[in-house]
Amino acid sequence: MDVEKEGKEQPVIKIVISNDIPYIWNASEWLRLRTDHRICGAFDGAVHQSVKQFKGLSSPSLPVRLSRVEAQYLVKWGVALAFQIPALSQSMPKVSKGQVEELRDQRRVEQLEVHRNKRRMQIESMVDKIIQGKLKKGRGIVPDRNTVIQEEVQKVELPYEMTQIDVADPWISETDLIPCDYPVPDNALDKLRYRVFEDFHLRRKYFLSSALKFGGDFLAYPGDPNVTHSEFIIVCHDNSRSKKPPYIHSQVRLANTVKKVLLLATFDEKNEKLKYKAMNTLQLCKKRRLNAMTESHVNDTEMQESHDNNEKSTEVDATG
């Protein structure tokens, strides 16, 4: 997928910088990043109290926090622009308690209207039976159909109140956004991280996420992280990081334990070329053997299908 082309055809995504951390505050923009550009990010919003009581469950909510490298990549390729909102850094927010209560009351009215519209559809389908029932009870003059429907609808009350999860920050408007320049990588390690991210993401079409809990920089997934396991733990190495055997051995043991290939990424300044070195070759051989078995199975299937198709085409030619 051409990232530059995607960024030009669609509206630019807004990245909000708060305390030097890039955030996405719009759910539709996050979905575009996920589906069109393979950028995952991480939900950083609060979990509702009703969800906390169920252990093991999570309720992702806005904003979505991006990594520094993800934000730099999106800004460089024109997919997104960086903005600042001065109000977010103020100790006293511009939103008052009265405004919050007013918004909640407005949403209660909207929810009640939804329930009443559903009830209206039910009543319209049975209004004749309601009128007949009132006539049998001898209540005198029965109002017309529209009046009966309106009376029944007004009886509907809000059975329960739902907590609405916003798909965009209700307090941020276009006038609050101030364009800013997102910092580019300024040291050797950050530059290496960006080169590796761009290489795996743009050229090799991998999903990338943080590998902090595995002692690395990136986890590389061949597909969506929700349905596939990561294949590589990528560690970016420059002169600022230790290359002593105990440090490398500990990373190799961890990678073997979780059945992933540990890649050490370096940059050859002389040839201006990225280099990767697989540290646990046994794990790499297992993956290659598994891939070879899969490819062999696919090839056998293709050969059988080709043979069947040839037989079918021969039969057609013969009868023709």
N, C-alpha and C positions, 0 to 999 in steps of 0.2 A: 504494500500500500504506500502510495506516494504521500509523505507527510506534508511536503510543501504544497502540493495540490489540494490536499484536504483542508489545510489551514486557509487557503485563499477562497475556496468555494463556500465555506461555512462561516458563521459569525465567530469573531475572535472570543476565546474563553478568557474570563477575568480571574486572575490570580490575585488574591488579597494578601498583602504582606503585613503580618502582625508580630511584633517582637522578633523580627528577622526570620519568621517561619511562614512559608507559603501555604495558603489555604484556598479551597474551593468552597463557596457558599451556596452554590446552585446545584440542585440534584440533576437536572437535565445536562448541565455542563460536565458533571462528573461521569454521567452515563456515556456521554460522547467520548470522554477520555478513555474510558474502559473499553468500549466496543470498537471505536474507530482508530484509536492510537495506542491501545494496549498499555495504558498508564493506570496503575492500580491505586496508589495512594493508600491512606488508612483513615478510617472514620475516627474523628476526635471529639465527637459530641458527647453530651451526658446521656447516661442510660436512665430511662424512666423508672420511677420507684416501683411501679407494678411489675417490671421485668426483673428487678434485682432479687425479688423473693424466689425466683426460679433459678437455681444454680445451674450453671452450664449454658444458660441462654444469654444472648446479647441482642441488643436493639440498636443497630447502627444509626447514627443521626449526624446531621451536619454540625460543624464543617468537616471537610475531608482534608487531611494534612498531606501535603506533598513533600517528598524529599528535596533537598537542595539540587541534586542532579536532575531530578525530574522537571523541576521548575526551569532550570537553565536550558534543558533540552527543548521544552515547549516554547520558551521565549525565543530561542535561537531560530527555530524553524517556523516562527510566525503563527503557531497554533494558538498561543496565548499572549496576553499582555499583563504586566505587573502593575498593581495599584496599591495605594496606601489609603487608609481611612483614619484620619487623626483622632476621631472620636473613640476608636477602639483602645487607644493608649491612655485615655483620660481616666482618672480615678473615679470621677462622677459621670456616669453615662448620661447621654442626652435624653434617654427614655425614662419617663417618670412612672411611678406605680399606677397612677390614674390612667395613663395610656395603655398599660398592660391590661388592666381590668376592663377598659373599654373594648380592647381587641377580643378578650375572652367573651364578653357579653355579645359582641357582634357574631362570634362563631357559634355561640349557643343559639342565637336567632337563626343562623344559617342551617344548623343541624335540625332545628325544629321544623324549618321550612321543607327540608328534605323528607322528614318523616310524614309531614302533612301531604306532600305531593304523592307519596306512595299510597297513603290512605285514600286520597282523592281518586286515584285510579281504581282502587277496590270498590269504593262506594259507587262510582259511575257505572260499574258493571252490575250492580244490584240495587240501584236506586228505585226501580219499579217495585221490587219486593218490599222495600222499606215503606214506600207510599201505601201499598196494599195492606201492610201490617198496621199502619196508623189508622187507615180507614176501618179495619175490622175492630180496632179498639174503641172506635167511636169518638175520636178526638175532634170531631167537627170538621171545620174547613182545613184541608191539608194544603200547605204551600206548594208552589211549583217545584219542579225538579231542581233547578239551580239553587233555590233557597234551601231545600233539604240537603243537598250536597254540601253547601257552605256551613250549615248548622252542624252536620256530622264532622266535617273537617275541623271546625273550631274546638271540638271536644278533645282532639288529639293533644297530648302533652308529651314532653320529651321523656321517653322511657329510661334513658341513660345518657350520660354525657361522655363523649369520646374525646380523648386527648389528641389534638391534631399535631402531626409532625410536619413542620414546614419544609417545603421543597426549595425554599430560598429564604434568606434572612429578611423578615418583614420590616426591619428597621433601617436597611441599607438602600439608599436610592442612588440613582446615577450621579446626582450632584455631590454625593459624599466621596466618590471615587476620584483620587488624585493620581494620575499616571506617574510612574517612577521607573528607574532603570534597575533591573535585577542584576546583582553582581555576578560577573563572570568568574570562572575558576582562576585564582590568583597565586596558587602555589603548585609545586610539582605533583603532590599527591592528589589534589583536587582535579588538576588537569588530566591525570591518568584515569581517575575515576570517571570523568566525563567521557574520555575516549573509549573506555571499556563499555560504558553504558550505551553510547551511540553505536558502537560496533555490534554488540549483541542485540540491541533493540531494533535498530534501523536496518542493518545488513543481514543479521542472522534470524530476525523475526522472533525473538524470544520475549516472553514477559519477564520483567525484572522486579524484584522486591528486596527489601533490606535483609541482610544475612547477619545482623548484629548478634542474634542469639546463637549463631553457629560460629562466631568469631571471624566472620568475613565481611565483605563489603556488599556483595550481591548474591541473591539466589536466582538462578536462571531456570525458567520453566518453558518447556516446549509448547505449552498451550495455556489455557486459562488456569490460573492457580486454584480456582474453585473445583476443578475437575481433574487436574493433573498434578503429579509430584514434580518437584524441582530435580534437575539432573546435575547441576553444577553449583558448587560453592566457590565464588570468585573472590580472591584476595588480591588487592592491588598493592604491589610492592615497589617502593622507591627507597632511596637512601635513608629516609627518616624512620623506616620500620626495620625491626630486627629480623635477621635471617639466620639466627643461631639454630643449630639442630634441635635442641629441646623445644623451641617454639614451633618449628615446622612439624616436628613429630607429633606434638599435641594436636595440631590442626589436622594432620593426616589421620590420626586415630579417631578423632571426632567425625571426620568425613566418612571413614569406613563404617563407623557405628550407625550412622544414619543413611548409609548406602548411597552416597553421592560422590561425584568426582570433584576433587579439590584442584582448582586451577589457580596458579600463580600468574598474575598478569604484570608484565613489565613493558616499558617503552624504550625502544632502541633509538636514542637521540641521533646517532650517526646516520642511520638509514631511515629515520622517521617512520618506524614501523612498530606496531603492537606485537607482542609475543606472549604466548600462553604456554605454560608448562604444567602437565598433569602430574601431580605428586603421588597419587595412589593409583599406579598403573594397573593393579589387579582389579580394582573396581571399574576402571575404564575398559579393561579387556572383557569383563562380564557384560558390560553394556553393549560393547561392540558385538560380542557373541550373540546376545539377545537380539540385537538389531539385525544381524546376519540371518538368524533363524526366522525372524519376522519377514525379512525381504525374500528369503528363500520360499517361505510359504506363499507370499504374494505372487512371486514369479511362477511357482507351480500352478497357482490358481489361474493366472493370466494365460499360461501355456495351455491349460485344459480348456479354458474358455475359447482361446484361439482355435484349438483343435475342433471343438464342438461347432464353432462358427464356420470353419472350413467345410466340415461335413455337411452342415445345413446349406451352405452356399453351393456345394457340389450337387446336393440333391435338387436344389432349385434349378441349377443349370441343366441337370440331366432331364428334368421334366420339361424344361423350356425347349 
